[in-house]
């Protein structure tokens, strides 16, 4: 097993390094970035949650656009990126939501709005169900739909088998090191084309077996059928923003999820892939801000 990502080594290339801090909560050490906190006027607080296998770098284009009007906090999820100290059994959807809630308590951060990409959107909905978050939620290319039929049981089982084999994360990271082909891998998996800065970060992540182990642990413990069964209980206003060229999560799956949520609307981004917020951060930030202002004004 390779060493964990090192902030003084791999972290030197991370976007917005000056906005990073490390926060200890129990045995865990979180890497977070925060922008827009200062100034004389208090701003609404916004939480950003990245998807499986990513890190805070995925928000590099959006955070500087949002910080003018929001106090924005983005953590690396447990066992991913530069966050460490969470045990493997902490990677289920409910326990990850609890871990995020504990981080927010430690930081005295009370978000008025939550934005999640892919699996991050599922964590946001779980926080609404289990931890009383009642603000608006934006899901970007959200991973909310369970695999259909027998795949719902097969895929988590396969992920679990891969996770418990200590050679597998190292194999994945070794393949990334040998091929050096992050660009083609991301294009194939997501149908997105991102900038060189983002590609460099994904390359560092994919080449690190500790990080790939964390992503596998998350997949192995994910329970989307459990979330699906409770979606009718979610009272939050939800905006689902989904790309029509997403190779990871079909647009039809987003349409289904939109129908499961009591107060939801779906907006389609044309010509973008699963990493739309990295391809066109300005357009995605515009939609987030419009939805936030619309719903936060109603809450006053």
Helices and strands as residue ranges (DSSP letters): G 10-13, G 17-19, E 20-25, E 28-35, E 44-49, G 56-59, H 60-66, E 70-75, G 88-90, H 93-107, E 113-117, H 119-131, E 136-140, H 151-164, H 166-179, H 182-190, H 196-206, H 209-220, H 224-230, G 231-233, E 238-243, H 251-260, E 264-269, H 276-279, H 281-299
